[in-house]
Amino acid sequence: MNLIQITPGAGGMYCGNCLRDNALVAELRRRGHHAVLLPMYLPLNLDERDESAGSPIFFGGINVYLEQRFPIFRHAPGWLRHRLASPALLRWATGRAAKTRPEEVGELTVSMLRGEEGNQARELTELIGWLKNQSPPDWVCLSNALLIGLTRRLKRDLGTRVVCQLGGEDGFLDSLPAASRDVAWHTLAERARDVDLFVAPSRYFADLMSRRLNLSGDQVHVVPNGINLDGFASEPALAATATSDLWPLASGLRPQASDLRHPESGLRPAAPPVLGYFARMCHEKGLDTLVEAYLLLRQRDRVKGLKLHVGGSLGPSDEPFVNALRARMQTAGRSGDVEFHPNLERQAKLAFLRSLTVFSVPALYGEAFGLYLIEAIAAGVPVVQPRHAAFPEIVEATGGGVLCEPGDPGALAAAIEALLLDPAKACALGKAGRKAVAQEYSIGRMAERMLALLNP
């Protein structure tokens, strides 16, 4: 099979879709298929080998913005547009760009959804021209539905089929200014008729987007996201102990049973337990909810010496939020008990996950999947997640965690505490989850499902 994967880059931020698409292309190549990863807007920021290396960046972010903001730039000479689309310049601009006004984001979104009728039509023509000089693709895969404006010309000019992945578009579109929101949803629904297949990462999100885009049941298929399991532990991080405050792992080391001796209980006390978070450091992912839950746990003090470790993407726009959380911890007298680890590369991320006792990202919105959840479970760490969106589906499928009421720091703290005070249960959840991820959520399993769908 010959597949073209088109994926928007996130600049200096790690992006779950980027990681997923990059791993999928690598796996398809490993299986002998011809797969090309094309970045859009900005370079991809990855913690694995970049499978888009050597491919041009289409719809360069600077050009797209200027074409939207200044009509005269739509006629700019090619040499200037190519210069502005260089990866080095785009990386430089990513860290220095001013915050875009909401009305500009809305107008730009609608323009991109309109494809050949939008202000970036010249960029689309350039993409089509490049693809015509490549091996004819059997499928073009769009990383999300916000790229759906490309579909009409891809099918007309290349004679290819188009599959569109779904994941998180609803939250972004609903956050647009009112003047653009309804137009964007209407345009997306109208253009969705051009797509051959949609792929959602969870049944929850497949049903949601089917309703909102008025899609038929045979148009939308569920293919859970997968991860590259290289480097993840073959055994869960946790080991059961005889007492509630004896946790064998907070440093990332895997002790042997003989290392857990204690003069009275037969077990040796280990380092304090660690509550962990690994996702974008923002309000939407519930990081402030987790901080409040952690402070409640320290006030109760039933779990002695509990630490909080926060990892994940941190960009300039989220720094004020994180600084406010640091101040909150300092005011509470807990600044020495929390660590922030932003923008970790792969090996550091794996070590971070292995250092955790319990994991939680209590996202407040309707998360379509949550790749971070699978990564934590793959490391053998039991999870505590809110009972909404795709989380119940994943927790039930993996058996790797427990659920609590969403948006409630008290309920979250109670669920985390119950798990910390029952290490035997935590250990069982860690083992079950690790096994389930290896069987059902590896990138190999995702590739098998995609191939069965696209090449039956």
C-alpha positions as CSV (number, residue, x, y, z in Angstrom):
1,M,0.0,0.0,0.0
2,N,1.1,3.6,-0.7
3,L,0.0,6.0,1.9
4,I,0.6,9.8,2.3
5,Q,0.1,11.0,5.9
6,I,-0.4,14.7,6.3
7,T,0.2,16.0,9.8
8,P,0.2,19.6,11.2
9,G,3.3,20.3,13.2
10,A,3.1,21.9,16.7
11,G,6.3,23.9,16.6
12,G,8.1,23.7,19.9
13,M,5.3,21.7,21.5
14,Y,5.0,17.9,21.7
15,C,1.7,16.9,20.1
16,G,0.0,13.5,20.6
17,N,-1.2,13.4,17.0
18,C,2.3,14.0,15.7
19,L,3.8,11.3,17.9
20,R,1.0,8.8,16.8
21,D,1.3,9.6,13.0
22,N,5.1,9.5,13.1
23,A,5.0,6.1,14.8
24,L,2.4,4.8,12.4
25,V,4.4,5.7,9.4
26,A,7.5,4.1,10.8
27,E,5.5,0.9,11.5
28,L,4.0,0.8,8.0
29,R,7.5,1.2,6.5
30,R,8.8,-1.6,8.8
31,R,6.0,-3.8,7.3
32,G,7.1,-3.1,3.8
33,H,4.5,-0.5,2.8
34,H,5.4,2.9,1.2
35,A,4.4,5.6,3.6
36,V,5.3,9.3,3.5
37,L,4.9,11.7,6.3
38,L,4.3,15.3,5.2
39,P,4.3,18.1,7.8
40,M,2.0,21.1,7.6
41,Y,2.3,24.6,9.1
42,L,5.4,23.9,11.3
43,P,8.1,21.3,11.8
44,L,7.1,18.3,13.8
45,N,8.5,18.1,17.3
46,L,9.0,14.4,18.2
47,D,10.7,12.3,20.8
48,E,11.5,9.5,18.3
49,R,13.2,9.4,14.9
50,D,11.5,12.0,12.6
51,E,9.9,10.0,9.7
52,S,9.2,13.3,7.9
53,A,12.9,14.1,7.4
54,G,13.5,15.1,3.8
55,S,9.9,16.1,3.2
56,P,9.0,19.7,2.5
57,I,6.7,21.6,4.9
58,F,3.5,22.5,3.2
59,F,1.2,25.4,4.1
60,G,4.1,27.0,6.0
61,G,2.7,28.8,9.0
62,I,4.1,32.2,8.2
63,N,2.7,32.1,4.6
64,V,-0.7,30.8,5.8
65,Y,-0.9,33.7,8.3
66,L,0.2,36.4,5.9
67,E,-2.2,35.1,3.1
68,Q,-5.0,35.3,5.6
69,R,-4.1,38.7,7.0
70,F,-2.9,40.5,3.9
71,P,-4.6,39.8,0.5
72,I,-1.7,41.2,-1.4
73,F,0.6,38.5,-0.1
74,R,-1.5,35.9,-1.9
75,H,0.4,37.1,-5.0
76,A,3.9,37.1,-3.4
77,P,6.7,35.7,-5.6
78,G,7.5,32.0,-5.1
79,W,11.1,32.6,-4.0
80,L,9.8,34.7,-1.0
81,R,7.2,32.1,0.0
82,H,9.7,29.3,-0.2
83,R,12.1,31.3,2.0
84,L,9.4,31.9,4.6
85,A,8.6,28.2,4.6
86,S,12.1,27.1,5.6
87,P,12.1,24.8,8.7
88,A,14.8,26.9,10.4
89,L,12.8,30.1,10.0
90,L,9.6,28.4,11.1
91,R,11.2,27.0,14.3
92,W,12.6,30.5,15.0
93,A,9.2,32.2,14.5
94,T,7.4,29.6,16.7
95,G,9.2,30.8,19.8
96,R,8.7,34.5,19.0
97,A,5.2,34.7,17.5
98,A,2.8,37.0,19.2
99,K,-0.5,35.6,20.4
100,T,-3.0,35.5,17.5
101,R,-6.4,37.2,18.1
102,P,-9.4,34.9,18.5
103,E,-11.2,36.5,15.5
104,E,-8.1,35.8,13.3
105,V,-8.0,32.1,14.4
106,G,-11.7,31.8,13.5
107,E,-11.4,33.4,10.1
108,L,-8.3,31.3,9.3
109,T,-9.9,28.1,10.4
110,V,-12.9,28.7,8.1
111,S,-10.6,29.7,5.2
112,M,-8.6,26.4,5.6
113,L,-11.8,24.4,5.7
114,R,-12.8,25.9,2.4
115,G,-9.8,24.5,0.8
116,E,-9.5,25.5,-2.9
117,E,-12.0,28.3,-2.2
118,G,-10.0,29.7,0.8
119,N,-7.3,32.3,1.0
120,Q,-4.6,29.5,1.1
121,A,-5.6,28.0,-2.3
122,R,-2.1,28.7,-3.6
123,E,-0.6,26.5,-0.9
124,L,-3.0,23.7,-1.8
125,T,-2.0,23.9,-5.5
126,E,1.7,23.6,-4.4
127,L,0.9,20.5,-2.4
128,I,-1.0,18.9,-5.3
129,G,1.9,19.7,-7.7
130,W,4.4,18.0,-5.4
131,L,2.2,14.9,-4.9
132,K,1.7,14.6,-8.7
133,N,5.5,14.0,-9.0
134,Q,5.4,11.1,-6.4
135,S,4.2,7.6,-6.7
136,P,0.3,7.7,-6.9
137,P,-1.0,7.2,-3.4
138,D,-3.7,4.6,-2.6
139,W,-4.8,6.7,0.3
140,V,-4.1,10.1,1.7
141,C,-4.6,10.2,5.5
142,L,-5.4,13.6,7.1
143,S,-4.3,13.8,10.8
144,N,-7.5,15.6,11.8
145,A,-10.7,17.0,10.4
146,L,-9.5,20.6,10.3
147,L,-7.5,19.6,7.2
148,I,-10.7,18.4,5.4
149,G,-10.5,21.3,3.0
150,L,-7.7,19.5,1.2
151,T,-9.9,16.6,0.3
152,R,-11.8,17.8,-2.8
153,R,-8.7,18.6,-4.8
154,L,-6.8,15.6,-3.6
155,K,-9.5,13.3,-4.9
156,R,-10.1,15.3,-8.1
157,D,-6.5,15.9,-9.1
158,L,-4.9,12.7,-7.8
159,G,-7.7,10.2,-8.1
160,T,-6.9,9.0,-4.6
161,R,-9.0,8.0,-1.6
162,V,-9.0,10.1,1.6
163,V,-9.2,8.9,5.1
164,C,-9.5,11.4,7.9
165,Q,-8.5,10.8,11.5
166,L,-10.6,12.4,14.2
167,G,-9.5,13.7,17.6
168,G,-10.3,16.8,19.6
169,E,-11.7,19.0,16.8
170,D,-14.9,19.7,18.7
171,G,-13.2,21.5,21.6
172,F,-11.2,23.7,19.3
173,L,-14.2,24.6,17.0
174,D,-16.4,25.3,20.0
175,S,-13.9,27.7,21.4
176,L,-13.9,29.9,18.3
177,P,-15.6,33.3,18.3
178,A,-19.3,33.1,17.7
179,A,-19.0,34.8,14.3
180,S,-16.8,31.9,13.0
181,R,-18.0,29.0,15.1
182,D,-21.2,28.1,13.3
183,V,-19.7,28.7,9.9
184,A,-16.8,26.4,10.7
185,W,-19.0,23.6,11.8
186,H,-21.3,24.0,8.8
187,T,-18.4,24.1,6.4
188,L,-16.8,21.0,8.1
189,A,-20.1,19.1,7.9
190,E,-20.5,20.0,4.2
191,R,-16.9,19.1,3.3
192,A,-17.1,15.8,5.3
193,R,-19.1,14.4,2.4
194,D,-16.0,14.4,0.3
195,V,-14.1,12.0,2.7
196,D,-14.1,8.3,2.0
197,L,-13.6,7.1,5.6
198,F,-13.3,8.6,9.1
199,V,-11.2,7.0,11.8
200,A,-11.8,7.9,15.5
201,P,-9.6,6.7,18.4
202,S,-12.5,5.8,20.6
203,R,-16.2,4.9,20.4
204,Y,-17.0,7.9,22.5
205,F,-15.5,10.3,19.9
206,A,-16.8,8.4,16.9
207,D,-20.4,8.7,18.2
208,L,-19.9,12.4,19.1
209,M,-18.5,13.4,15.7
210,S,-21.0,11.3,13.9
211,R,-23.8,13.3,15.6
212,R,-22.2,16.7,15.0
213,L,-21.3,16.1,11.4
214,N,-24.3,14.0,10.6
215,L,-22.2,11.1,9.4
216,S,-23.6,7.6,8.7
217,G,-22.5,4.6,10.8
218,D,-20.5,3.1,8.0
219,Q,-18.5,6.2,7.4
220,V,-16.8,6.2,10.9
221,H,-14.6,3.4,12.2
222,V,-12.8,3.1,15.5
223,V,-9.1,2.5,15.5
224,P,-7.6,3.1,18.9
225,N,-4.3,5.0,19.0
226,G,-1.1,3.0,19.5
227,I,2.3,3.8,20.9
228,N,5.8,2.5,20.3
229,L,6.5,0.2,23.2
230,D,10.3,0.3,22.8
231,G,11.8,1.2,26.1
232,F,8.8,0.6,28.2
233,A,9.2,-1.9,31.0
234,S,8.3,-5.5,30.5
235,E,6.9,-5.6,34.1
236,P,4.8,-3.0,35.9
237,A,6.5,-0.4,37.9
238,L,4.7,-1.3,41.1
239,A,5.1,-4.2,43.5
240,A,2.7,-5.0,46.3
241,T,3.8,-4.4,49.8
242,A,2.4,-5.5,53.1
243,T,1.7,-2.0,54.5
244,S,0.1,1.0,52.9
245,D,3.1,3.4,53.3
246,L,5.8,1.1,51.9
247,W,6.1,1.9,48.2
248,P,8.9,0.2,46.2
249,L,9.3,2.7,43.5
250,A,9.7,6.5,43.4
251,S,13.1,6.7,41.9
252,G,12.6,4.7,38.7
253,L,14.5,1.7,39.9
254,R,12.9,-1.7,39.9
255,P,13.8,-3.4,43.2
256,Q,13.9,-7.2,43.6
257,A,11.7,-8.8,46.2
258,S,14.8,-9.4,48.4
259,D,15.4,-5.6,48.5
260,L,12.1,-4.9,50.3
261,R,13.0,-6.3,53.8
262,H,11.7,-4.5,56.8
263,P,12.7,-5.4,60.4
264,E,9.1,-5.8,61.6
265,S,6.9,-6.4,58.5
266,G,9.5,-8.3,56.5
267,L,9.7,-5.3,54.0
268,R,12.1,-2.5,53.7
269,P,10.6,1.1,53.5
270,A,11.2,2.6,50.2
271,A,11.2,6.2,48.9
272,P,8.0,8.2,49.2
273,P,5.2,7.6,46.7
274,V,4.9,9.9,43.7
275,L,1.7,11.2,42.1
276,G,2.4,12.0,38.5
277,Y,1.0,14.0,35.6
278,F,2.3,14.0,32.0
279,A,0.5,16.1,29.4
280,R,0.3,19.7,28.2
281,M,0.6,21.8,31.4
282,C,-2.6,23.7,31.1
283,H,-6.0,24.3,32.8
284,E,-7.9,22.3,30.1
285,K,-5.9,19.1,31.1
286,G,-6.9,19.6,34.7
287,L,-3.4,20.3,36.1
288,D,-4.8,22.8,38.6
289,T,-7.4,20.3,39.7
290,L,-4.7,17.7,40.3
291,V,-2.7,20.3,42.3
292,E,-5.7,21.0,44.5
293,A,-6.2,17.3,45.0
294,Y,-2.6,16.8,45.9
295,L,-2.8,19.6,48.5
296,L,-5.9,17.9,50.0
297,L,-3.9,14.6,50.3
298,R,-1.1,16.3,52.1
299,Q,-3.5,18.0,54.5
300,R,-5.0,14.6,55.3
301,D,-1.5,13.1,55.6
302,R,-2.7,9.5,55.4
303,V,-0.1,8.8,52.6
304,K,3.2,9.9,54.2
305,G,5.6,11.9,52.2
306,L,3.6,12.0,48.9
307,K,5.4,13.9,46.1
308,L,3.9,15.4,43.0
309,H,5.9,15.2,39.7
310,V,4.5,17.2,36.7
311,G,5.8,16.5,33.2
312,G,4.7,17.3,29.6
313,S,4.6,20.1,27.1
314,L,5.1,23.6,28.3
315,G,5.0,26.5,25.8
316,P,5.1,30.3,26.3
317,S,1.4,30.6,26.4
318,D,1.1,28.2,29.4
319,E,4.0,29.6,31.4
320,P,1.8,32.1,33.4
321,F,-0.5,29.3,34.4
322,V,2.3,27.1,35.6
323,N,3.9,30.0,37.5
324,A,0.6,30.5,39.2
325,L,0.6,26.9,40.3
326,R,4.2,27.2,41.6
327,A,3.0,30.2,43.6
328,R,0.0,28.2,44.9
329,M,2.4,25.4,46.1
330,Q,4.7,27.9,47.7
331,T,1.8,29.5,49.6
332,A,0.7,26.1,50.8
333,G,4.2,25.4,52.0
334,R,4.7,22.5,49.5
335,S,7.0,24.0,46.9
336,G,9.7,21.5,47.9
337,D,7.4,18.5,47.3
338,V,6.6,19.2,43.6
339,E,8.8,19.0,40.6
340,F,8.1,20.3,37.0
341,H,9.8,18.5,34.1
342,P,8.8,20.3,30.9
343,N,9.4,19.1,27.3
344,L,11.2,15.9,28.0
345,E,12.8,13.8,25.3
346,R,11.9,10.2,25.0
347,Q,14.4,8.5,27.3
348,A,13.7,11.1,30.0
349,K,10.0,10.7,29.5
350,L,10.3,6.9,30.0
351,A,12.3,7.4,33.2
352,F,9.8,10.0,34.4
353,L,6.9,7.5,33.9
354,R,8.8,4.7,35.6
355,S,9.3,6.9,38.7
356,L,5.6,7.3,39.4
357,T,3.4,5.4,41.8
358,V,0.0,6.7,40.5
359,F,-0.8,8.7,37.5
360,S,-3.6,11.2,36.7
361,V,-4.5,13.8,34.0
362,P,-8.0,14.9,35.1
363,A,-8.8,16.7,31.8
364,L,-11.9,18.9,32.1
365,Y,-13.0,18.6,28.4
366,G,-14.2,15.7,26.3
367,E,-10.9,14.1,25.6
368,A,-11.1,12.0,22.4
369,F,-8.4,9.5,23.6
370,G,-5.4,10.6,25.7
371,L,-2.2,9.1,24.4
372,Y,-0.5,10.0,27.7
373,L,-2.9,7.6,29.5
374,I,-1.7,4.7,27.4
375,E,1.9,5.6,27.9
376,A,1.5,5.7,31.7
377,I,-0.3,2.3,31.7
378,A,2.4,0.9,29.4
379,A,4.9,1.8,32.1
380,G,2.9,-0.3,34.6
381,V,1.6,2.8,36.5
382,P,-2.1,2.6,37.6
383,V,-4.2,5.6,36.6
384,V,-7.0,7.6,38.2
385,Q,-9.1,9.4,35.6
386,P,-12.4,11.3,35.6
387,R,-15.5,9.3,34.6
388,H,-16.2,11.1,31.3
389,A,-15.2,11.3,27.6
390,A,-13.0,8.5,26.4
391,F,-11.5,7.7,29.8
392,P,-14.0,5.1,31.0
393,E,-13.6,3.3,27.7
394,I,-9.8,3.1,28.0
395,V,-9.8,2.2,31.7
396,E,-12.3,-0.6,31.1
397,A,-10.4,-1.9,28.1
398,T,-7.0,-2.0,29.9
399,G,-8.1,-2.7,33.5
400,G,-5.3,-0.3,34.4
401,G,-7.0,2.1,36.7
402,V,-10.0,3.5,38.5
403,L,-12.5,6.3,37.8
404,C,-13.8,9.2,39.8
405,E,-16.2,12.1,39.4
406,P,-14.9,14.8,36.9
407,G,-13.9,18.3,37.9
408,D,-13.9,17.6,41.6
409,P,-10.6,17.8,43.5
410,G,-12.1,16.2,46.5
411,A,-13.3,13.1,44.6
412,L,-10.0,12.9,42.7
413,A,-8.0,13.1,46.0
414,A,-10.2,10.3,47.5
415,A,-9.7,8.0,44.6
416,I,-6.0,8.6,44.5
417,E,-5.7,8.1,48.3
418,A,-7.7,4.8,48.1
419,L,-5.3,3.5,45.5
420,L,-2.2,4.6,47.4
421,L,-3.5,2.9,50.6
422,D,-4.1,-0.3,48.7
423,P,-0.7,-1.2,47.0
424,A,-1.8,-4.8,46.3
425,K,-4.7,-3.4,44.2
426,A,-2.4,-0.8,42.6
427,C,0.1,-3.6,41.7
428,A,-2.7,-5.7,40.1
429,L,-4.0,-2.7,38.1
430,G,-0.4,-2.0,36.9
431,K,0.2,-5.5,35.7
432,A,-3.2,-5.9,34.0
433,G,-2.9,-2.5,32.3
434,R,0.7,-3.2,31.0
435,K,-0.4,-6.5,29.5
436,A,-3.5,-5.0,27.9
437,V,-1.5,-2.1,26.3
438,A,1.0,-4.6,24.9
439,Q,-1.8,-6.6,23.3
440,E,-4.2,-3.9,22.1
441,Y,-2.6,-0.4,22.1
442,S,0.8,-0.9,20.5
443,I,1.6,0.9,17.3
444,G,1.8,-2.5,15.6
445,R,-1.8,-3.3,16.6
446,M,-2.9,0.1,15.3
447,A,-1.1,-0.5,12.0
448,E,-2.9,-3.9,11.7
449,R,-6.3,-2.3,12.2
450,M,-5.6,0.5,9.8
451,L,-4.3,-1.9,7.1
452,A,-7.4,-4.1,7.6
453,L,-9.6,-1.0,7.1
454,L,-7.8,0.6,4.2
455,N,-6.7,-2.6,2.4
456,P,-9.3,-5.3,3.2
